[in-house]
Amino acid sequence: MNESQYHDLLDDLMVAIEDAIEDAELDIDYETAAGILTLTCNDNTKVILSRQTPILQLWLAAKSGGFHFDFDAEKKQWIADSNGEEFMVVLNRCLSGQYGETVELSV
């Protein structure tokens, strides 16, 4: 994957997450600045998605920890480099923990 493809994938993912939050009518605010998507839960805690362009990774920072994801072209999924979990599984788990109820975004 080249850098342009990487940015296109992440642009699409971040817009899809914003749309999924709107569709689910969750009280989660979101803001994108400089390629970083910040999700702010109702208790003012944050989940931050950031691009790591030099290594073509997506990083997620939450109260429960930090996670690094590589894109698996065969699966067409962002996969955690530490344990093989899919990005959306980790995102939903982190958001659920911080939001105080089950969050099941689908993109």
Secondary structure in CASP SS format (residue, H / E / C, confidence):
PFRMAT SS
TARGET T0000
AUTHOR 0000-0000-0000
METHOD secondary structure of the structure
MODEL  1
M C 1.00
N C 1.00
E H 1.00
S H 1.00
Q H 1.00
Y H 1.00
H H 1.00
D H 1.00
L H 1.00
L H 1.00
D H 1.00
D H 1.00
L H 1.00
M H 1.00
V H 1.00
A H 1.00
I H 1.00
E H 1.00
D H 1.00
A H 1.00
I H 1.00
E H 1.00
D H 1.00
A H 1.00
E C 1.00
L C 1.00
D C 1.00
I C 1.00
D E 1.00
Y E 1.00
E E 1.00
T E 1.00
A E 1.00
A C 1.00
G C 1.00
I E 1.00
L E 1.00
T E 1.00
L E 1.00
T E 1.00
C C 1.00
N C 1.00
D C 1.00
N C 1.00
T C 1.00
K E 1.00
V E 1.00
I E 1.00
L E 1.00
S E 1.00
R E 1.00
Q E 1.00
T H 1.00
P H 1.00
I H 1.00
L C 1.00
Q E 1.00
L E 1.00
W E 1.00
L E 1.00
A E 1.00
A E 1.00
K C 1.00
S C 1.00
G E 1.00
G E 1.00
F E 1.00
H E 1.00
F E 1.00
D E 1.00
F E 1.00
D E 1.00
A C 1.00
E C 1.00
K C 1.00
K C 1.00
Q E 1.00
W E 1.00
I E 1.00
A E 1.00
D C 1.00
S C 1.00
N C 1.00
G C 1.00
E C 1.00
E E 1.00
F H 1.00
M H 1.00
V H 1.00
V H 1.00
L H 1.00
N H 1.00
R H 1.00
C H 1.00
L H 1.00
S H 1.00
G H 1.00
Q H 1.00
Y H 1.00
G C 1.00
E C 1.00
T C 1.00
V C 1.00
E C 1.00
L C 1.00
S C 1.00
V C 1.00
END
